Amino acid sequence: MAVFPEISGNDVNGLGEETPRPVRMIYWAPNPPDIPHGDLQMYFYGQSAKVPAFAEARAKRQEVLDAPLPAVAPEIVQNSPEGWTNSLTQFIESGDCELAGVAEVRGDWIMEGHEITQSRVIVLGVVHDYGEISQAPDPAAGLEVMAQYGRAAAAAKTVAGWLREQGWDAEPITGPMSGALLMIPAALSAGFGELGKHGSIINPTYGSSFRLSAVLTNAPFAPTPAVDAGIDGFCASCKICEDACPPEAIFQEKQMVRGKSKWYVNFDKCLPFFNQTHGCAICIAVCPWSRPGVGPNLAAKLARRAERLENEG
């Protein structure tokens, strides 16, 4: 807490603000001194580096990030928008990732002071080993998060490299330090699921037990549709993550954030515990949608309920 800044992270994030505005970076800055919470981010690095396995995992991921991309081929391969999007299934089939979708880049996904010139974002998802992530907040869960961020980075580099070989420039980005792009809104638009009460995406199949990376490009991919599986309404009546959160950081009801009503996590309550435990992930682990095999059954049940209510109406 000695390095916690005077400014509230909730204020930086726009909690309670009725008017839309650009997003400001709160944490996971590529250059921590650029943000008020930068000293806290550096504290996180310092604490986790004391555990050799964390330092090794971070170094391994950095090797992926530093690996060079192929040059952009001089001949541009042409394809239909649907053809480009359908071609992403090859990366799921090869095991590079478990989820892939596309969205048109929107201005409200771009961090204040940054610019994105590409028109498309390809969003990729890599799924956690549930046995590891379910141990949160033990270090085993934190190491699993780092391992999947490494996979996510590799997937983004692979997709970007493939596109560059097709003659299309492509920029890979990965969490948690994604720089200019807010990846959760992009993933929601690309059909990855719905925003959960715990502030993370809930996918109908994998729950919240996955991590994101992305590729920015001007290749004319067809956007994939957003998902409405009844998850938002489910979260409204579920309190599992809310009750399981040790610092009680998860709001019971939606909050107004930069002009939008949304599920929200109290940043100032969450972050101290997050830093203390080298990353938390309890809310992701306890979410009923995250348990293997549960999500599809829940989605089917909600779909049947929605159909019944529609017929009764």
Secondary structure, DSSP 8 states (H G I E B T S, - for coil): -TT--SS-HHHHHTBT--S---B---S--SSGGGSTTHHHHHHHHHHHHTSHHHHHHHHHHHHHHHS------SS-----HHHHHHTTHHHHHTTS-SEEEEEE--GGGBBTT-----SEEEEEEEE--HHHHTTTTSHHHHHHHHHHHHHHHHHHHHHHHHHHHTT--EEEEESS--TTB-HHHHHHHTTS-EE-TTSSEEBTTTBT-EEEEEEEE-S---------SSHHHHHHH--HHHHH-TT--B-SS-EEETTEEE--B-HHHHHHHHHHTTS--HHHHH-GGGSTTHHHHHHHHHHHHHHHHHHH-
